[in-house]
Structure formats: C-alpha cells, structure tokens
Amino acid sequence: MLRTLVRLAAEAPKPAFNVHANPYKAQKIWPPDFAKLSQKHQFRLERRYRRRAKLKWARPRWTKMVKLAQLGSVIFVLGYGILFMDWGREETPFKGIRDWYKGIADSVWSSSTTQLGRSEPQTRQPDLRSPPSS
C-alpha cells in the first residue's frame, strides 16, 4: 500500500480538461437549434426528454412508503371513527359494529370462553394432586 501511495505522489499532475482539445468530439451539437428542426423531430426530442426526466426523478421506494402511510392513516381514522369516537349521541349508525367489536374485545380479556356469541361457563375440575383442605 505504501508503494502505491509513493507511486501516486511521484506521478506528474494530469492536465486540466480542455474542451477544444478533446479527442472525443460529440456527434451532434447540443442543444440543437429548434428553429431549424422539423416539428416531428422536435416532438421526438421533447418526448425523449420527458421520459428521461421522469426516470431521473422517479422514487419508487418513497412513493411506496407514502402510499402505505396514507393507507394506514385512512384505516386508522376510519377505525377510530367507527369503533371509538364519541358522536355526542347514544344511537350511532355504527352501534351494531361497536357492540360486535366490544363483545370480541371483552371475550379476549375475560376468562370465560365465547363461541359464536354464546358464553359457556367454565367448570372447575378438582385438583387431584393436592390434598383436600379442611
């Protein structure tokens, strides 16, 4: 690695880029004079420019994340409005949905099992391993 650094330091500096001494000349003059071009050729160049500009500024990951954030926020607001929001009156259009959701949520946190909307009391089995208390 040290040899490489010494070799790079010993090299003569490269000359600055000169447009007029460029050995690789452009095939076409850019930008073209649109007054001298036909309308068909102008349209082709415009279409090519638009396509390249669209590709240059495309951000697929950003677009996907923005769409997911929008979808998530819409679902959250609708869910909150339907299930939890206080509408200021007793009867709401979502009372059936709220009652159904409350039943499911209560069954998750309760100790009784609920099956198809019917609650079945649990019977306690006696523990045969421990001696009966007197």
C-alpha positions as CSV (number, residue, x, y, z in Angstrom):
1,M,0.0,0.0,0.0
2,L,2.9,2.3,0.8
3,R,4.4,1.7,-2.7
4,T,1.1,2.7,-4.3
5,L,1.0,6.0,-2.3
6,V,4.6,6.7,-3.3
7,R,3.9,5.9,-6.9
8,L,0.8,8.2,-6.9
9,A,2.7,11.0,-5.3
10,A,5.6,10.7,-7.9
11,E,3.2,10.9,-10.9
12,A,3.1,14.2,-12.8
13,P,-0.3,16.0,-12.3
14,K,-2.8,15.5,-15.1
15,P,-3.5,18.5,-17.3
16,A,-6.9,20.2,-16.8
17,F,-9.6,19.2,-19.2
18,N,-9.7,21.3,-22.3
19,V,-13.0,21.3,-24.3
20,H,-11.3,22.3,-27.5
21,A,-8.6,19.7,-27.3
22,N,-11.0,16.9,-26.5
23,P,-10.2,13.8,-28.7
24,Y,-13.8,12.6,-28.3
25,K,-15.9,15.0,-30.3
26,A,-19.6,15.0,-30.0
27,Q,-21.5,13.6,-32.9
28,K,-24.3,16.2,-32.7
29,I,-24.3,19.7,-31.5
30,W,-26.3,20.0,-28.2
31,P,-28.7,21.7,-27.6
32,P,-30.0,21.7,-31.2
33,D,-31.5,24.8,-32.8
34,F,-35.2,24.1,-32.6
35,A,-36.0,26.7,-35.2
36,K,-34.1,24.5,-37.8
37,L,-35.8,21.2,-36.8
38,S,-39.0,19.8,-38.2
39,Q,-42.0,19.6,-35.9
40,K,-41.8,15.8,-35.9
41,H,-38.1,15.8,-34.8
42,Q,-38.9,18.5,-32.1
43,F,-41.7,16.3,-30.7
44,R,-39.3,13.2,-30.6
45,L,-36.7,15.2,-28.7
46,E,-39.4,16.5,-26.3
47,R,-40.8,13.1,-25.7
48,R,-37.2,11.7,-25.1
49,Y,-36.5,14.5,-22.6
50,R,-39.8,14.0,-20.7
51,R,-39.2,10.2,-20.4
52,R,-35.6,10.7,-19.2
53,A,-36.7,13.4,-16.7
54,K,-39.4,11.1,-15.4
55,L,-36.9,8.3,-14.9
56,K,-34.4,10.6,-13.3
57,W,-36.9,11.8,-10.7
58,A,-38.7,8.5,-10.1
59,R,-38.5,7.5,-6.4
60,P,-40.3,4.1,-6.2
61,R,-39.4,3.4,-2.6
62,W,-40.5,6.9,-1.4
63,T,-43.8,6.6,-3.4
64,K,-44.5,3.2,-1.9
65,M,-43.9,4.4,1.6
66,V,-46.1,7.5,1.1
67,K,-48.9,5.3,-0.2
68,L,-48.6,2.9,2.7
69,A,-48.6,5.8,5.2
70,Q,-51.7,7.3,3.5
71,L,-53.5,3.9,3.6
72,G,-52.5,3.4,7.3
73,S,-53.7,6.8,8.3
74,V,-57.0,6.4,6.5
75,I,-57.6,3.0,8.0
76,F,-56.7,4.3,11.5
77,V,-59.1,7.3,11.2
78,L,-62.0,5.2,9.9
79,G,-61.4,2.5,12.6
80,Y,-61.3,5.1,15.3
81,G,-64.4,6.9,14.0
82,I,-66.4,3.8,13.7
83,L,-65.3,1.9,16.9
84,F,-64.3,4.5,19.5
85,M,-65.3,8.1,18.6
86,D,-67.9,9.8,20.7
87,W,-70.5,11.2,18.3
88,G,-72.4,13.1,21.0
89,R,-75.5,10.9,21.0
90,E,-76.5,7.5,22.2
91,E,-77.6,6.0,18.9
92,T,-75.0,6.0,16.2
93,P,-75.1,4.4,12.8
94,F,-72.2,2.1,13.9
95,K,-73.8,0.8,17.1
96,G,-74.1,-2.8,15.8
97,I,-70.4,-2.8,14.7
98,R,-69.4,-1.3,18.1
99,D,-71.3,-3.9,20.1
100,W,-69.9,-6.7,18.0
101,Y,-66.3,-5.4,18.5
102,K,-66.9,-4.8,22.2
103,G,-68.1,-8.4,22.6
104,I,-65.0,-9.7,20.8
105,A,-62.6,-7.5,22.8
106,D,-64.3,-8.4,26.1
107,S,-64.0,-12.1,25.2
108,V,-60.3,-11.8,24.6
109,W,-59.7,-10.3,28.1
110,S,-62.2,-12.4,30.1
111,S,-61.6,-15.8,31.5
112,S,-64.7,-17.4,30.1
113,T,-64.7,-18.8,26.6
114,T,-67.1,-17.4,24.0
115,Q,-68.1,-19.3,21.0
116,L,-70.4,-17.8,18.3
117,G,-71.7,-15.1,20.6
118,R,-72.7,-17.6,23.4
119,S,-70.8,-17.7,26.6
120,E,-70.2,-21.0,28.2
121,P,-69.3,-21.1,31.9
122,Q,-66.1,-23.0,32.7
123,T,-66.5,-25.8,35.1
124,R,-63.6,-26.2,37.5
125,Q,-62.0,-29.6,37.7
126,P,-60.9,-30.6,41.2
127,D,-57.1,-30.8,41.5
128,L,-56.3,-34.4,42.4
129,R,-52.7,-33.8,43.1
130,S,-53.2,-31.6,46.2
131,P,-54.7,-33.0,49.4
132,P,-58.2,-31.6,50.3
133,S,-58.1,-28.7,52.7
134,S,-60.0,-29.0,56.0
